[in-house]
Amino acid sequence: MDENNRTDKALLTKGLKRMGICLVLMFAGPSLLYLALSNDGKPLYIPLLIISILICIAAIAMLFIGLNTIGNSMFKKK
């Protein structure tokens, strides 16, 4: 096996950590969104709605960043 075709373990670990963060955000965002939409008469409705939408967007971004990092660890040559 050629040394250039090996998986970069440090980069793979970094990508898996990012996917773990994505998993947490994927549960937190919709949960907060449900909470915000079920309490539309409360004074914290708008801030909670904005925060939950931002968390959902961050989850999608972390998904792509994590997958890109994992792909780079396996397929990118040094």
C-alpha angles and dihedrals in degrees: 000000000000116000092228094061097059123113115256100236095196092052091045090053090050090051092049091051089053090050089052090053088048091053092053091048091047090060098037097049100055091039091056090043090055090048092050095047094047092054102046093146095059123099093240093056098106098042092046091047092051093046093048093050090049090050090051090051090047090052091055091047093049089050092058094041092049094048090047091051092049090048091050091050091055106034109024117098120220 
